[in-house]
């Protein structure tokens, strides 16, 4: 779902560029022997992760995207947002679980909250 009210957070795209360069650099090695072909999977996986992983937020839910899957969390379950000591954003759920939000920094929390269209109690940033 990519409505205009959705806010997207992604990792720095320099990671994707580095993965492409690493893939091209690994081609001669992988082409030397057939059993070295799996070497290409490492930069390929990093590239797909850099392109796909992150957090999407809209008025209904948070969508946490990873390399191979995603997790949806309704805003009803979120009781607080904060930054951890390293500056990464985390969401506290109603069951007490702390969920790290991929690609969201503490300074991005106001933009994340604006996607909900409302104020969330316990928001820090």
N, C-alpha and C positions, 0 to 999 in steps of 0.2 A: 504494500500500500504506500503510495508516494503522493499523498495529498499535500496541499500547500501548507497545512498546519503541522507537518512532520518536520522535526529537527533531526539532522543526521550528524553523528560524530564519528570520524574515522581517524585511523592512525596516519602519521605523516607519509605522504606519497613518495618520499625519498626511499622508503623501505622497498616499495614496489620497483623503483628504478634500480636499486641495488640488487634485487632478486633477478631482474632481467639481465643485468650485467654479469652476475654470477652464473646464470644459465648459459649465456653465450660463452663465458670463459670455461665452463665445464664441458662444452661440446667436444673439443679436441680430446680431452681425457676419456670421455664416455665413448667416443668413436674409436679409440685405440683398441679396446677389447670389449667383447659383447657383455662380459660379466661386470663391466664398469658402468653400464647404462643406468642402473639405479642411482648413481651419483646425481643425475639430472632431477631426481624427485625432490631433493632437498630445496634447491632454489625455486622449483615449481611450487612446492607447498608453501614456502615463505611468500611467494608472489600472490598466490590465491588468498592466503591469510591477510596480507596487507591490503588487498583489494576489497575483501569481504567483511572482515572483522570490524566491529564497532557497536555503537548504540544508536538506536532510532527511538524517538519519543514523539508521541502525539497526545491528544486529549484523552484517549482511552487507555493507553498502555506504554510500557517500556519494552523494546525488543532488543535483546542482547544477542548479537550475532558473533559466531565463532567460525573457525575454519570449516567445520562440517555440519554445524547445526545452529539452532537459535533457541532462545528461551524468551517467552513472553510473560511479563509481569504486569498485572492490572494495577493502576494507580491506587485502587482501594486497598491493596496489600502494602503499599509503601507508607511507613509512618515517619520516615525522616531521611534526609539526604545530608551528607557531610563529606569532608575531605579527610583522607587518612594522613598520617604523618609524612608520607612521601608525595602528597599533593594529588593523589588519585581520588576520584569520586567513588563513593560507596552509597548504596541504598540500604536502609534498615527496613526489614519487612516486619509485618505484624507478629510473626512467630519468633522474632529476635535475631533472625539470620541476617548477617551483613553480606551483601552481594556487591562485588566490585563491578563498576560500569566500564566496559572496555572503551578506550579512547576518550573518556571524559575526564577532564582535570577538575580540580576544585574550583578554579576560576571560571569554569564553564557552567557551574550550577545555576546561576541566574537565567542563562539561556535555556537550560534544561527545564527549569520550572516554568518559564514562559510558554513552553509547548503545551503545558497542561491547561492553560487558560484560567488557572486559579492559583491561590497561595496554598502551599503545603505546610502544615505545622511541623516544627522541628527542622526546618531548612536552615543549614549553616553554610557559610562559604566565605 
